[in-house]
């Protein structure tokens, strides 16, 4: 669940471990030391600590081939 110390994204089209690895790589391109928790079942990706630029992070994930948006606070 997203808190003030993490950012949560809703990511589409993730179906396997390779998908999770690609999304993690996209996150690490902007935040190399971030902890990335990918939940394939729900499409949630939680990044800790919180992304400095959440819109930029969502864009990087989307450009990796997995449409992403910032999750509404409290919904995931």
N, C-alpha and C positions, 0 to 999 in steps of 0.2 A: 504494500500500500504506500502511496506517495505521502511523504511528509515534507516538512520544511527543509530537511537535509537530503532530499532526493527529488528526482524528476521522473515522472511516469509518462510513457508514451503508449499509444494504441497503434500497433503495427499489424498490417495485413499481409497475407500470403506466406507466413512462416509455417512450414509444415515438418521440418526435420532439424537435426543437429547442424547440418551445413548451413541452413537458413539462420539459425541462432548464431553461428560463428560469423557469418557475413555481417549480421546486424551488430554484433559485438565489435567487429573490426571497424565498422563505420563509426560507432561511438568512440572507440579508442583513437580514431583519426583526429578527433577534436579534444578528447580528454583521455590521454594515454594511461593515466593511473586510476581511472574510474572503475568502480565495481559495477558490473552489468548483470542483472538478473533477468533472464528471458523466460517467459512462461508461454510455451507454444500453444497450450490449450486455450488460453484467454487472449493471446496476442499482446499481453502486457510486457513492457520492457521498463524496468526500473533502473535508473542510473544514480549511483551515490558516489560522491556528494552531488548535490543538485547541479545540473548543467548551468554554466554561466549564460549561455545563449540557447534557450530551449527551442526557439524557432529554427536556429541554425542546426541544432542536433536533429530535429525532426526532418529537416531538409537533407542532411547527410544520410540518414537512414533511408529516406525515400529515394535518393539518388543511387543507393546500393541495390535498388530493385524491390524495396518493401515499403509501400505507401505508409507513411506514419503521420500521426498528429499528436499534439500534446493532449494528454488525458485531462478531462475536467477534474478538478480537485475533488476527491471524495467519492468518485464513481468507480474506481478500481481498487 
